[in-house]
Amino acid sequence: MNHRAYLALAIPLTISTMTTPLLGAVDTAVVGQLPDPAYIGGVAVGSIIFNTLFWLFGFLRVSTSAFAAQANGANDHAQGTLALFRPFLLAVIVGLCFILLQWPIEYAALTLIDPDSDVSKFAAEYFRIRIWGAPFTLMNYVILGWLMGMSKIKVSLFLQVFMNVLNMVLAILFVHVFSWAVKGVAMATLIAEIIAFLIGLLILMKSSPIQWKMPAVGTLIDSHSMKKTFIVNRDLFIRTICLLAVFNLFTAKGASFGTELLAANAVLIQIHYIMAYFFDGFANASSIFVGKAIGSNNEKLYKKTLTLSWQWSILSAFFIACVYGLFQEQIIGIFTKLPRVIELSNTYGDWLIIFPFAACFGLVIYGVFTGATEIVPVRNSMIYALMAYIIVQVTATPIWDNHGLWLAFIIFSMVRSGFLIMYIPRLNKKIFHVKQEP
């Protein structure tokens, strides 16, 4: 394996994952052209609610991809089937629970974030439409994760790009042609998720050599396999809780500074998502190669994947920081035309030049651990990073206000990377007893 083989997988995965933050970016940009910053704030708060709900179960994609990659590396079709059916069943159950509990979820979320009344109104409109797509969102996580783990990159790329491009087109149509405002953005997402799910099922049927039939109940709930799956998903769940705690604390504190600053932070967070998901493409590539290496007991592939992960973490950080640094004003201008929001976004936007260097290792090397299904270090690094974030936010925001808030976020990213790096030698020893390469 060399740079070309790594990039041949990483680039399509990067394009695929980049469509997710671009979706949120388009939603923000679409409502950002409307005359009231409360529209941006409403979509921002609504998005935070769904990020909380769906990211809590983001392990459905990550763990599905890892287990599928290991089954693929071992050429074990039976385990490949189970790697799809187990999380798929969970996705259906959880999605239906979200719909049944939508009213208490909405009340608790808006009470916790406590935005201005106009922002709260628009956030509620957004939530009450998008919540009906919950089962489809989670099932799409499983489908995409399985396709990635099975190295069916082209079809997974098609599915994700199709879903998000459709969402973008519908959002523009519903908001600027039909004048549905925030409701239009939410409706666009709901329709796109349902259509993508139906196409995803068709892709599974057509593109996989596996014979699709429900595994025997005893096989599906095999105690040893289920225990390992549970432990991996539990630790990814805890990791996600920590991540969401940071974003919710960030949004809640930003909301206390006023609607215009909340809108400016929403713009910058969307740009941050684009950066983070760029790294996520490389993390997915690392996860798939590591999963294959473990499934096929290929020590050489594992060592090379780890080396390439380090190298592309650094190269990606330089690339992202340079692009943003050169085009900061133009990028911010895409999201909103409101002068005050643009001014505030430019004031605090310099923090995003630092972000790629603070976060690159934590965001890419993370894929090595998920591919190995060794999630305890990922969980622990996120717990330590959350603790650091809370300490800095509490101490820095009374002194530097929103600058203190962004400082806390950068420190969180640095600590997340630092502690994960510390766990690499232990992972090497546990997997193949190899020494870390520079």
Beta strands, then each sheet from edge to edge (+ up, - down):
end
